[in-house]
Structures are given as structure tokens and as C-alpha cells.
């Protein structure tokens, strides 16, 4: 696992989540778009935070990158739960 792969993973997973949110808003115009927009803003904040951390690595790098990957997936899971809660309203 290297820096390039981690950066691509961050972009891919958060980008796919944002695409899912946008698709939901487009297909369901009668739902609360403001709640989904707030979730998208949180995902952008997660993206920015993770990119900043990746660009300033700490030692030991392998453990640091594993923690970044773990934080990415935990953040995506939390955002998916918020999206599910917003959709079910």
C-alpha cells in the first residue's frame, strides 16, 4: 500500500458517495434536499481532512496509512447511516 493508492481510494469512495447522494436528490425531488446537501458537505469535509492528513504523514508510515484507511471507511459508514436516516424520513 502506498501513498498514491490511498489518495485514489479517498477520491473514489467519497466521490461515489457524493454521486449516490446527488442521484437520490435528482430521482426524488420531493425529498428534503437540504438534509442531503448537509451530508454532502460533511463528506467534502471528510475528504479535505483525510487529504490533509495523507499529505503530512507521521512515522511509522505503514501504521499511519492503515489508520487513514480505517478512518476513511468509518467515515463513509457514518455518512451512509446519516443518508439512510435522511432518506427514511
C-alpha positions as CSV (number, residue, x, y, z in Angstrom):
1,X,0.0,0.0,0.0
2,X,1.4,3.3,-1.0
3,X,0.5,7.0,-0.9
4,X,-0.8,7.1,-4.5
5,X,-3.2,4.2,-3.8
6,X,-4.6,5.7,-0.6
7,X,-5.2,9.1,-2.3
8,X,-7.0,7.4,-5.1
9,X,-9.1,5.4,-2.6
10,X,-10.1,8.6,-0.8
11,X,-11.2,10.2,-4.0
12,X,-13.0,7.2,-5.3
13,X,-15.0,6.2,-2.2
14,X,-16.0,9.7,-1.2
15,X,-16.7,10.6,-4.9
16,X,-19.0,7.6,-5.2
17,X,-20.8,8.5,-2.0
18,X,-21.4,12.1,-3.3
19,X,-22.6,10.7,-6.6
20,X,-25.1,8.5,-4.7
21,X,-26.4,11.5,-2.7
22,X,-26.8,13.5,-5.9
23,X,-28.5,10.7,-7.7
24,X,-31.0,10.4,-4.8
25,X,-31.8,14.1,-4.9
26,X,-32.3,14.0,-8.7
27,X,-34.6,11.0,-8.6
28,X,-36.6,12.1,-5.6
29,X,-37.2,15.9,-5.9
30,X,-39.9,15.7,-3.2
31,X,-37.4,14.7,-0.5
32,X,-35.6,17.2,1.7
33,X,-32.7,18.2,-0.5
34,X,-31.2,20.4,2.3
35,X,-30.6,17.4,4.5
36,X,-28.8,15.6,1.7
37,X,-26.8,18.8,0.9
38,X,-25.6,18.9,4.6
39,X,-24.5,15.3,4.3
40,X,-22.6,16.1,1.1
41,X,-20.9,19.0,2.9
42,X,-19.8,16.5,5.6
43,X,-18.4,14.2,3.0
44,X,-16.4,17.1,1.5
45,X,-15.1,17.9,4.9
46,X,-14.1,14.3,5.4
47,X,-12.3,14.4,2.0
48,X,-10.4,17.5,2.9
49,X,-9.4,16.3,6.3
50,X,-8.1,12.9,5.0
51,X,-6.2,14.5,2.1
52,X,-4.6,16.9,4.6
53,X,-3.6,14.0,6.8
54,X,-2.2,12.0,3.9
55,X,-0.1,14.9,2.7
56,X,1.5,15.2,6.2
57,X,2.4,11.7,7.2
58,X,3.7,10.6,10.5
59,X,6.1,7.8,11.5
60,X,5.7,4.9,11.2
61,X,4.2,5.4,7.8
62,X,2.6,1.9,7.4
63,X,0.6,2.2,10.6
64,X,-0.3,5.8,9.8
65,X,-1.6,4.8,6.3
66,X,-3.6,1.9,7.8
67,X,-5.2,4.3,10.3
68,X,-6.1,6.7,7.4
69,X,-7.7,3.8,5.5
70,X,-9.6,2.8,8.7
71,X,-10.7,6.4,9.2
72,X,-11.9,6.6,5.6
73,X,-14.1,3.5,5.9
74,X,-15.5,4.5,9.3
75,X,-16.3,8.0,8.0
76,X,-18.0,6.6,4.9
77,X,-20.1,4.2,7.1
78,X,-21.2,7.0,9.3
79,X,-22.2,9.1,6.3
80,X,-24.1,6.2,4.8
81,X,-26.0,5.8,8.1
82,X,-26.9,9.6,8.0
83,X,-28.0,9.3,4.4
84,X,-30.2,6.3,5.2
85,X,-31.8,8.2,8.1
86,X,-32.4,11.2,5.9
87,X,-34.0,9.0,3.2
88,X,-36.3,7.2,5.5
89,X,-37.9,10.4,6.8
